[in-house]
Amino acid sequence: MLRSFLSQTVAPAARAAYRSAAAFAGARSGAAARFPQAWLQHVRCASGRTEFDLESHDSSMRLLRNIGISAHIDSGKTTLTERVLFYTGRIDSIHEVRGRDGVGATMDSMDLEREKGITIQSAATFCAWGDHRVNIIDTPGHVDFTVEVERALRVLDGAVLVLCGVGGVQSQSITVDRQMKRYNVPRLCFINKLDRMGANPWKVIKDLRGKLQLNATAVQLPIGLEEKHEGVVDLISMKAYYNEGEFGEIVAEREIPSELMAQAEEKRHELIERLGEVDEEVAELFLMEEPVPEPLMREAIRRQTIANTFVPVFMGSAFKNRGVQRLLDGVVDFLPSPMDVKTVGLDVDDGEKEVALACDSTKPLVALAFKLEESRYGQLTYMRIYQGHLKRAENIFNVKNGKKVKVPRLVRMHADKMEDIEGAGAGEILAMFGVDCSSGDTFTDGTHRVAMQSMFVPEPVMSLAVKPKDTQSQMKFSKALNRFTKEDPTFKLTQDPDTKETIISGMGELHLEIYVERMKREYGAEVVVGKPRVNFRETCQARGEFDYLHKKQSGGQGQYGRVIGYVEPLPEDYPEDFEFVNELLGNNIPPEFVSACEKGFREACEKGGLTGHPVQRVRVVLTDGASHAVDSSEIAFRLAAMNGFRQGFRNARPTVLEPIMSVGVSVPTEYQGNVIAGLNRRKGSIMDNATDETGYCSIEAEVPLSEMFGYSTDLRSATQGKGEFAMEYKRHAPVPQNVVQELMKAFQESRAKKGEDAE
């Protein structure tokens, strides 16, 4: 059935989209051509909204693709998305990143994004290619905004991993690959920037296999590299495709140049061999030395891509308008539709037992809110519908709090623009206005209580003290912080109990810098920023016993609680930062007070005794205790547990942990020595150092975050502006003893000062 479907619909539809300039012109001649026959349910009604036809939606579900475009920073994601929108007729002209022409790339709608030339927030859009409809989310490449990638991949069915033809697999490429594997997202790879000097796609594929452990194989061969890059050879159909016209809009199909034929046959043989390692049908033909028909090869690539056992690699240059149409063909040919993806929810009424969800619009609704934005019309909530359908003016139920809400407005997003719609069915990505909820909330139609699994949210690694510059900014300052903490789960807000300062925490310097700038621009709130702070942690290195009695008598009922046990360290790779183990025998501590003991232990972990930072990677074992028939209470055992933990922690060789960052630096080889020396001065450990044929070296190191402040300026100075770096959180590791003493001294001084103030 799958082979019949591919041969009858997917392959012809994909190839027909680009074979002539007339096809391109037709795709750009009005809305009817942009949204083909399969999607005629989106018809304008009298109110200007797009109607929703349930029957036609489900019949064309296999022609829908939900994809994300992800990569390391400056690999060309947004540039690629701009070309995709242009070739599919979604936009009428091409604009470049950084807004050099005064307009800027479509998906970078924020002024800060256009000024800095980076993507800060993920942006959604939709387009049509042949008979297929594609929902696209363009994600940031900078590690500071990694949560945007995380929540996009959580709801997408497939992805395109963009790689620089010169830089290859870089630090954020590894992070994105790890996120894709976390959510089992099938992906294509697109090796971009083959027009740049030193581009080498075969080295990139070697990195994909070595660094990312992917079964990645080229399905294309570039026709020329650097300034001679003109197009690609399709190793499946064995045809050459050239991009012609002012914007590369004409894709001309020709025979493979004679000088490339031998290499094309070699690479096709390699493609079949590696595909045969994971696909039985191809393996059988390969072992029998029989030719593999093109339809069978396409079917096998699609099947194994969806199974995450094979990664097809496409090539081109988005900036030079090369290879983008062929990549779009790959998206519709090889990435899954919502019906090809198995999705499970958690039955809240049955102990969160997993239940299979069907991509069927006639079933009860299950939809996930995965991203929030504040707009001039109120809260904008991005939704992915996994099962059932959603219509305007209908009532839906929030599984988290049980509240019933009415949907006042539904829209389909195109960057910062939107199109009103009447409804949407299973598999769709859309947005709704006027519904108050949090990121990660699940909505149903009220007939069942099924929740979607939450996404992974990394812990912040850096903090800043901020305060409004004057009283006029106070209200705007508070409003901005409330909005940002709701939108971004990695942006945390706390108050220093000693200084009463407002502390914002995030994923890095740039992350916090962007939010401070947004306070000024979007809210007019001038703020004073303190020095960056590192989020240290405390832990123990040995087992420490405790035996603590909390006894208080002040007239009337007193307080009595005794806890006995020990504190010990957890393994570094343990999934939890705190574990409570109840090893009580008998009822020396009545069962109703055990939960109060656990609560006290957890509260004590919020502020360690060495430096006042949170305690992590500890296990608390409660072995015995004592109670009083009259004076024992929950608060007595909670206080006993808190003080017992502090006693045991002091006996367990406590130490301080600091965040260690994985740093990747790319510089010309003549600056290699200076850069390595600079990392060593910052207490870094060099993990890898490789030089490529382009005269650039890639240095990988692990460096304490506290030593990385100001590194960007130092690197530019040391390399005359030619070096670049990226870093991401790796782990927490013990700090040297002299640093522990300094932190302890500062903590003791702050406590003494607080005591003087209290007096």
Secondary structure as the mmCIF struct_conf table of DSSP 4:
data_model
#
loop_
_struct_conf.conf_type_id
_struct_conf.id
_struct_conf.beg_label_comp_id
_struct_conf.beg_label_asym_id
_struct_conf.beg_label_seq_id
_struct_conf.end_label_comp_id
_struct_conf.end_label_asym_id
_struct_conf.end_label_seq_id
HELX_RH_AL_P HELX_RH_AL_P1 LEU A 2 PHE A 5
HELX_RH_PI_P HELX_RH_PI_P1 LEU A 6 VAL A 10
HELX_RH_AL_P HELX_RH_AL_P2 ALA A 11 ALA A 16
TURN_TY1_P TURN_TY1_P1 ALA A 17 TYR A 18
BEND BEND1 ARG A 19 SER A 20
HELX_RH_AL_P HELX_RH_AL_P3 ALA A 21 ALA A 27
TURN_TY1_P TURN_TY1_P2 ARG A 28 ARG A 28
BEND BEND2 SER A 29 GLY A 30
HELX_RH_AL_P HELX_RH_AL_P4 ALA A 31 ARG A 34
BEND BEND3 PHE A 35 PHE A 35
HELX_RH_3T_P HELX_RH_3T_P1 GLN A 37 TRP A 39
TURN_TY1_P TURN_TY1_P3 LEU A 40 GLN A 41
STRN STRN1 ARG A 44 ARG A 44
TURN_TY1_P TURN_TY1_P4 ALA A 46 SER A 47
BEND BEND4 GLY A 48 GLY A 48
HELX_LH_PP_P HELX_LH_PP_P1 ARG A 49 ARG A 49
STRN STRN2 THR A 50 THR A 50
HELX_LH_PP_P HELX_LH_PP_P2 GLU A 51 GLU A 51
HELX_RH_AL_P HELX_RH_AL_P5 LEU A 54 SER A 59
TURN_TY1_P TURN_TY1_P5 SER A 60 SER A 60
HELX_RH_3T_P HELX_RH_3T_P2 MET A 61 LEU A 63
STRN STRN3 LEU A 64 ALA A 71
BEND BEND5 HIS A 72 HIS A 72
TURN_TY1_P TURN_TY1_P6 ILE A 73 ASP A 74
BEND BEND6 SER A 75 GLY A 76
HELX_RH_AL_P HELX_RH_AL_P6 LYS A 77 TYR A 87
TURN_TY1_P TURN_TY1_P7 THR A 88 GLY A 89
BEND BEND7 ARG A 90 ARG A 90
BEND BEND8 ASP A 92 SER A 93
HELX_RH_3T_P HELX_RH_3T_P3 VAL A 97 GLY A 99
TURN_TY1_P TURN_TY1_P8 ARG A 100 ASP A 101
BEND BEND9 GLY A 102 VAL A 103
TURN_TY1_P TURN_TY1_P9 THR A 106 MET A 107
BEND BEND10 MET A 110 MET A 110
HELX_RH_AL_P HELX_RH_AL_P7 ASP A 111 LYS A 116
TURN_TY1_P TURN_TY1_P10 GLY A 117 GLY A 117
BEND BEND11 ILE A 118 ILE A 118
BEND BEND12 GLN A 121 GLN A 121
STRN STRN4 ALA A 123 TRP A 129
TURN_TY1_P TURN_TY1_P11 GLY A 130 ASP A 131
STRN STRN5 HIS A 132 ASP A 138
BEND BEND13 HIS A 142 HIS A 142
HELX_RH_3T_P HELX_RH_3T_P4 VAL A 143 PHE A 145
HELX_RH_AL_P HELX_RH_AL_P8 THR A 146 VAL A 155
BEND BEND14 ASP A 157 ASP A 157
STRN STRN6 GLY A 158 CYS A 164
TURN_TY1_P TURN_TY1_P12 GLY A 165 GLY A 167
STRN STRN7 GLY A 168 GLY A 168
BEND BEND15 VAL A 169 VAL A 169
HELX_RH_AL_P HELX_RH_AL_P9 SER A 171 ARG A 182
TURN_TY1_P TURN_TY1_P13 TYR A 183 ASN A 184
STRN STRN8 ARG A 187 ASN A 192
TURN_TY1_P TURN_TY1_P14 LEU A 194 ASP A 195
BEND BEND16 ARG A 196 ARG A 196
TURN_TY1_P TURN_TY1_P15 MET A 197 GLY A 198
HELX_RH_AL_P HELX_RH_AL_P10 PRO A 201 GLY A 210
TURN_TY1_P TURN_TY1_P16 LYS A 211 LYS A 211
BEND BEND17 LEU A 212 LEU A 212
STRN STRN9 ALA A 216 ALA A 218
BEND BEND18 VAL A 219 VAL A 219
STRN STRN10 GLN A 220 ILE A 223
BEND BEND19 GLY A 224 GLY A 224
HELX_RH_3T_P HELX_RH_3T_P5 GLU A 226 LYS A 228
STRN STRN11 GLY A 231 ASP A 234
TURN_TY1_P TURN_TY1_P17 LEU A 235 MET A 238
STRN STRN12 LYS A 239 GLU A 244
BEND BEND20 GLY A 245 GLY A 245
TURN_TY1_P TURN_TY1_P18 GLU A 246 PHE A 247
BEND BEND21 GLY A 248 GLY A 248
STRN STRN13 ILE A 250 ARG A 254
HELX_LH_PP_P HELX_LH_PP_P3 GLU A 255 PRO A 257
HELX_RH_AL_P HELX_RH_AL_P11 SER A 258 GLY A 276
TURN_TY1_P TURN_TY1_P19 GLU A 277 VAL A 278
HELX_RH_AL_P HELX_RH_AL_P12 GLU A 280 LEU A 287
TURN_TY1_P TURN_TY1_P20 MET A 288 GLU A 289
HELX_RH_AL_P HELX_RH_AL_P13 GLU A 294 ILE A 306
TURN_TY1_P TURN_TY1_P21 ALA A 307 ASN A 308
BEND BEND22 THR A 309 THR A 309
STRN STRN14 VAL A 311 MET A 315
STRN STRN15 SER A 317 SER A 317
TURN_TY1_P TURN_TY1_P22 ALA A 318 ASN A 321
STRN STRN16 ARG A 322 ARG A 322
BEND BEND23 GLY A 323 GLY A 323
HELX_RH_AL_P HELX_RH_AL_P14 VAL A 324 PHE A 334
BEND BEND24 LEU A 335 LEU A 335
HELX_LH_PP_P HELX_LH_PP_P4 PRO A 336 SER A 337
HELX_RH_3T_P HELX_RH_3T_P6 PRO A 338 ASP A 340
BEND BEND25 VAL A 341 VAL A 341
STRN STRN17 THR A 343 ASP A 347
HELX_RH_3T_P HELX_RH_3T_P7 VAL A 348 ASP A 350
TURN_TY1_P TURN_TY1_P23 GLY A 351 GLU A 352
STRN STRN18 LYS A 353 LEU A 357
TURN_TY1_P TURN_TY1_P24 SER A 361 THR A 362
BEND BEND26 LYS A 363 LYS A 363
HELX_LH_PP_P HELX_LH_PP_P5 PRO A 364 LEU A 365
STRN STRN19 VAL A 366 SER A 375
TURN_TY1_P TURN_TY1_P25 ARG A 376 TYR A 377
STRN STRN20 GLY A 378 GLN A 387
BEND BEND27 GLY A 388 GLY A 388
STRN STRN21 LEU A 390 LYS A 391
TURN_TY1_P TURN_TY1_P26 ARG A 392 ALA A 393
STRN STRN22 ASN A 395 ASN A 398
TURN_TY1_P TURN_TY1_P27 VAL A 399 ASN A 401
STRN STRN23 LYS A 404 LYS A 406
STRN STRN24 ARG A 409 HIS A 414
TURN_TY1_P TURN_TY1_P28 ALA A 415 ASP A 416
STRN STRN25 LYS A 417 ILE A 421
BEND BEND28 GLU A 422 GLU A 422
STRN STRN26 GLY A 423 ALA A 424
TURN_TY1_P TURN_TY1_P29 ALA A 426 GLY A 427
STRN STRN27 ILE A 429 PHE A 433
BEND BEND29 GLY A 434 GLY A 434
TURN_TY1_P TURN_TY1_P30 SER A 439 GLY A 440
STRN STRN28 THR A 442 THR A 444
BEND BEND30 GLY A 446 THR A 447
STRN STRN29 VAL A 450 ALA A 451
HELX_LH_PP_P HELX_LH_PP_P6 MET A 452 PHE A 456
HELX_LH_PP_P HELX_LH_PP_P7 PRO A 458 PRO A 460
STRN STRN30 MET A 462 PRO A 468
BEND BEND31 LYS A 469 ASP A 470
HELX_RH_3T_P HELX_RH_3T_P8 THR A 471 SER A 473
HELX_RH_AL_P HELX_RH_AL_P15 GLN A 474 GLU A 487
TURN_TY1_P TURN_TY1_P31 PRO A 489 THR A 490
STRN STRN31 LYS A 492 GLN A 495
TURN_TY1_P TURN_TY1_P32 PRO A 497 THR A 499
STRN STRN32 THR A 502 GLY A 506
BEND BEND32 MET A 507 GLY A 508
HELX_RH_AL_P HELX_RH_AL_P16 GLU A 509 TYR A 523
STRN STRN33 VAL A 527 VAL A 529
STRN STRN34 ARG A 533 VAL A 534
STRN STRN35 ARG A 537 CYS A 540
BEND BEND33 GLN A 541 ALA A 542
STRN STRN36 GLY A 544 LYS A 552
BEND BEND34 SER A 554 GLN A 557
STRN STRN37 GLN A 559 PRO A 569
HELX_LH_PP_P HELX_LH_PP_P8 LEU A 570 PRO A 571
TURN_TY1_P TURN_TY1_P33 GLU A 572 ASP A 573
BEND BEND35 PRO A 575 PRO A 575
BEND BEND36 ASP A 577 ASP A 577
STRN STRN38 PHE A 578 ASN A 582
BEND BEND37 GLY A 586 ILE A 589
HELX_RH_3T_P HELX_RH_3T_P9 PRO A 591 PHE A 593
HELX_RH_AL_P HELX_RH_AL_P17 VAL A 594 CYS A 605
TURN_TY1_P TURN_TY1_P34 GLU A 606 GLU A 606
BEND BEND38 LYS A 607 LYS A 607
TURN_TY1_P TURN_TY1_P35 GLY A 609 THR A 611
BEND BEND39 GLY A 612 GLY A 612
HELX_LH_PP_P HELX_LH_PP_P9 HIS A 613 PRO A 614
STRN STRN39 VAL A 615 VAL A 615
BEND BEND40 ARG A 617 ARG A 617
STRN STRN40 VAL A 618 ALA A 626
TURN_TY1_P TURN_TY1_P36 ALA A 629 ASP A 631
HELX_RH_AL_P HELX_RH_AL_P18 GLU A 634 ARG A 650
TURN_TY1_P TURN_TY1_P37 ASN A 651 ASN A 651
BEND BEND41 ALA A 652 ALA A 652
STRN STRN41 PRO A 654 PRO A 668
HELX_RH_3T_P HELX_RH_3T_P10 THR A 669 TYR A 671
HELX_RH_AL_P HELX_RH_AL_P19 GLN A 672 ARG A 681
TURN_TY1_P TURN_TY1_P38 ARG A 682 LYS A 683
STRN STRN42 SER A 685 THR A 691
TURN_TY1_P TURN_TY1_P39 GLU A 693 THR A 694
BEND BEND42 GLY A 695 GLY A 695
STRN STRN43 TYR A 696 PRO A 704
HELX_RH_3T_P HELX_RH_3T_P11 LEU A 705 GLU A 707
TURN_TY1_P TURN_TY1_P40 PHE A 709 GLY A 710
HELX_RH_AL_P HELX_RH_AL_P20 TYR A 711 THR A 719
TURN_TY1_P TURN_TY1_P41 GLN A 720 GLY A 721
STRN STRN44 GLU A 724 PRO A 734
HELX_LH_PP_P HELX_LH_PP_P10 VAL A 735 PRO A 736
HELX_RH_AL_P HELX_RH_AL_P21 GLN A 737 ALA A 758
#
